Amino acid sequence: MIHIAYMSRAVRPLSDQDLQELLDQCRRDNARHDVTGILFYSHGNIAQLIEGEAEVLEPLFERIARDGRHSHVRKLIDRPITVRSFEGWAMAFHPLEPAGFETLEGFLLPDHLPAPPSTLTIADSLLVELVRLAVFGQGPALVPAVQPA
């Protein structure tokens, strides 16, 4: 099993409806191929971490990189893992229409994101935090506090 993380830029702003349709598509397609992960979106910035079998993720990432809905795709992580860090599929984003946010299922507000799972390495947890900062800007840190020895 591997995980891949990347960042990109949307070619046009995505509406809340666009984001709901994207999450629905991700859930449907990823369930079919046993892919899990998390997708971040804010003001045109996109970051995603996907995890699954290499023979599924490698061609999936190639399709993602060619997808015309975004540009400037940069792979940040591509490494083997022994256990999944994201059991399901989630998306975090800044809603464009905050009043209607509660009707969207499976979305997380950036300031309500849980800490990275303990199954991520320290390096990957820090990279996920840096990606979150790049997408959402300053806010509450997600990196769990280091316990004293």
C-alpha positions in Angstrom: 0.0 0.0 0.0 1.1 3.6 -0.6 0.0 7.1 -0.1 0.3 10.1 -2.4 -0.1 13.7 -1.4 -0.2 16.6 -3.9 -1.2 20.2 -4.3 -2.7 22.0 -7.2 -4.7 25.1 -8.2 -8.3 25.1 -9.5 -8.6 26.7 -13.0 -11.8 28.4 -11.8 -13.4 29.0 -8.4 -15.5 26.0 -7.2 -19.0 26.7 -5.8 -20.3 24.8 -2.8 -22.4 22.8 -5.3 -19.2 22.0 -7.3 -17.5 20.8 -4.1 -20.5 18.6 -3.1 -20.4 17.0 -6.6 -16.7 16.5 -6.3 -17.0 14.9 -2.9 -19.8 12.6 -4.2 -17.7 11.6 -7.2 -14.6 10.9 -5.0 -16.7 8.8 -2.6 -18.3 6.8 -5.4 -15.0 6.2 -7.4 -12.8 5.7 -4.3 -15.1 3.2 -2.7 -15.1 1.2 -5.9 -11.2 1.1 -5.8 -10.7 0.9 -2.0 -9.0 4.4 -2.0 -9.2 6.5 1.1 -7.9 10.0 2.0 -8.7 13.6 2.5 -9.1 16.5 0.2 -8.6 20.2 1.2 -10.0 23.1 -0.8 -9.9 26.9 -0.2 -10.1 29.8 -2.6 -8.8 27.8 -5.5 -6.1 25.9 -3.6 -6.4 22.1 -3.6 -4.5 19.5 -1.7 -5.2 15.9 -1.4 -3.8 12.8 0.3 -4.9 9.5 -1.2 -4.0 6.0 0.1 -4.5 2.5 -1.4 -2.7 -0.1 -3.5 0.1 1.1 -5.7 -1.5 -0.5 -8.8 -4.6 1.6 -8.2 -3.0 4.9 -7.0 -0.3 5.4 -9.6 -2.7 5.4 -12.6 -5.2 7.4 -10.5 -2.7 10.1 -9.8 -1.8 10.3 -13.5 -5.5 10.9 -14.3 -5.7 13.4 -11.5 -2.7 15.3 -12.8 -4.2 15.5 -16.3 -7.7 16.6 -15.0 -8.5 19.9 -16.6 -10.3 21.3 -13.5 -6.9 22.2 -12.0 -3.3 23.0 -12.9 0.1 23.3 -11.3 -0.2 19.8 -9.9 2.8 19.0 -7.6 3.3 15.7 -6.0 4.6 16.1 -2.4 4.6 12.5 -1.1 4.7 9.1 -2.8 5.7 6.4 -0.3 4.8 3.0 1.0 2.6 2.7 4.1 1.7 -0.3 6.2 -1.6 1.1 7.5 -4.2 3.6 6.3 -4.5 6.9 8.2 -7.9 7.9 6.8 -10.5 5.1 7.2 -13.1 6.9 5.1 -13.1 9.9 2.8 -13.4 13.5 3.9 -13.1 16.9 2.4 -12.3 20.1 4.3 -12.9 23.5 2.7 -13.9 27.2 3.3 -17.6 27.3 2.4 -18.5 30.1 -0.1 -22.0 30.2 1.4 -21.6 29.7 5.1 -25.4 29.8 5.7 -25.9 26.6 3.7 -22.8 24.7 5.0 -24.8 22.6 7.4 -26.6 20.9 4.6 -23.4 19.5 3.1 -22.5 16.1 4.4 -18.9 14.9 4.7 -17.3 18.3 4.8 -15.2 19.7 7.5 -14.6 23.4 8.3 -10.8 24.1 8.3 -10.9 25.1 12.0 -12.7 21.9 12.9 -10.2 19.5 11.4 -9.0 16.7 13.7 -5.3 16.2 14.4 -3.5 14.0 11.9 -4.0 10.3 12.7 -1.3 8.7 14.8 -0.7 6.2 11.9 1.0 9.0 9.9 4.8 9.3 10.4 5.9 12.5 12.1 7.3 13.7 8.7 4.0 13.1 7.0 2.0 14.7 9.8 4.2 17.8 9.5 3.7 17.8 5.7 -0.1 17.5 6.1 0.0 20.5 8.5 2.1 22.5 6.0 -0.3 21.6 3.2 -3.2 22.7 5.4 -1.4 26.0 6.1 -0.8 26.5 2.4 -4.4 25.9 1.5 -6.2 27.5 4.4 -3.6 30.0 5.8 -3.0 30.6 9.5 -5.4 28.9 12.0 -5.3 26.3 14.7 -2.5 23.8 14.3 -3.4 20.2 13.6 -0.1 18.7 14.7 -0.6 17.0 18.0 1.6 18.2 20.9 4.7 16.1 21.6 4.4 14.2 24.9 7.3 14.8 27.3 9.6 11.7 27.8 
